């Protein structure tokens, strides 16, 4: 059965897209730790990050780096943190989280945003990402 992220890739479930190329997709997390919390995923469904082919792993990290650079330009923060947990959805995903304090990395925190705020922020970030 396809994961939630595979359904997003196929357009079956909507997302707030910030960047995309032929292999990867970046979109806003709908339960963000902080404003701008973004997920980067491979379009190919793979459960665990270290099960990715080595070349795909490298390319995912390069894609995430480009998204993080754009994210830091669009969202006021001290830095962008990165985490790979992999327990929530069995599909590789890299969390990019704008950080102003360590509490921004606490996955029990949720930053509340309206649909309009999500859409506006996704557009702002996507304009800053250079792939």
FENRA-V266317 format. One record per residue. N is the residue number from 1. RES is the residue in one small letter. NEAR is the number of other C-alpha atoms within 8 Angstrom. Layout:
n | res | near
N | RES | NEAR
N | RES | NEAR
//
This chain:
n | res | near
1 | x | 2
2 | x | 6
3 | x | 10
4 | x | 8
5 | x | 10
6 | x | 12
7 | x | 11
8 | x | 11
9 | x | 9
10 | x | 7
11 | x | 7
12 | x | 7
13 | x | 8
14 | x | 6
15 | x | 7
16 | x | 9
17 | x | 11
18 | x | 13
19 | x | 11
20 | x | 9
21 | x | 7
22 | x | 4
23 | x | 8
24 | x | 12
25 | x | 14
26 | x | 13
27 | x | 13
28 | x | 15
29 | x | 9
30 | x | 4
31 | x | 7
32 | x | 14
33 | x | 14
34 | x | 11
35 | x | 8
36 | x | 13
37 | x | 13
38 | x | 12
39 | x | 12
40 | x | 15
41 | x | 13
42 | x | 12
43 | x | 9
44 | x | 6
45 | x | 9
46 | x | 11
47 | x | 9
48 | x | 10
49 | x | 11
50 | x | 6
51 | x | 7
52 | x | 9
53 | x | 7
54 | x | 6
55 | x | 6
56 | x | 8
57 | x | 11
58 | x | 8
59 | x | 8
60 | x | 12
61 | x | 8
62 | x | 8
63 | x | 11
64 | x | 11
65 | x | 8
66 | x | 11
67 | x | 13
68 | x | 10
69 | x | 10
70 | x | 14
71 | x | 14
72 | x | 12
73 | x | 9
74 | x | 9
75 | x | 10
76 | x | 7
77 | x | 9
78 | x | 7
79 | x | 8
80 | x | 12
81 | x | 10
82 | x | 8
83 | x | 7
84 | x | 8
85 | x | 7
86 | x | 12
87 | x | 5
88 | x | 5
89 | x | 9
90 | x | 10
91 | x | 13
92 | x | 13
93 | x | 12
94 | x | 12
95 | x | 12
96 | x | 14
97 | x | 14
98 | x | 18
99 | x | 13
100 | x | 8
101 | x | 6
102 | x | 7
103 | x | 6
104 | x | 13
105 | x | 10
106 | x | 8
107 | x | 7
108 | x | 5
109 | x | 9
110 | x | 9
111 | x | 9
112 | x | 6
113 | x | 6
114 | x | 6
115 | x | 6
116 | x | 6
117 | x | 8
118 | x | 11
119 | x | 9
120 | x | 8
121 | x | 9
122 | x | 14
123 | x | 9
124 | x | 9
125 | x | 14
126 | x | 11
127 | x | 7
128 | x | 11
129 | x | 13
130 | x | 6
131 | x | 7
//
